[in-house]
C-alpha cells in the first residue's frame, strides 16, 4: 500500500482575485460616502443661504409695507440697493 501524503492546496488566481475587490470595494465605499457627504453638505449650505436671503427679503418687504404701503416695490428696491443686496 503506497503512502499518501497531504499536499497543501495552493492559492489559485481566482481566489486571489476574489480577495482583491473586497479591499478595493471598501476604498470605493469611502470615496462614494465622501462624495455623498460633500453633495449633501453643499446642498444644505445652498439651502440655508437661500432661506436666509428669503427671510431677509420678507422682513424688508413687511417693513416697507408698514412704512410706505402705496409704494412697496419701490421701497424694497431702494432698501436692497442701499444695502448692496439682500444680506445683513
Steps between C-alpha positions, in 0.01 A plus 500: 500500500652832396542773753275798440619844579273804534606781273405850612270666253656797327308819451351508160490828306121500533524507880755782491277697266206442732682661794623808310158653422401481868791726591433730207127504566553637849702784348221563251248509784709768668530699178128476421409581858726806498351622174149446636580693819654780293192525278257497792708757687520728196128471448433593863727805474321618184161436658588693816632794294181503294277486809696774674475721192125430472434580868696826480312600185170425676610714796586789266170461316296500824687805631438684173134405510469656846685818404396555136199280414433676169850445354620169645704386199681832470583494869624141484717575197644811667583318824660208316710736285609702803601185687689363202275198474279293723737427785563611853 
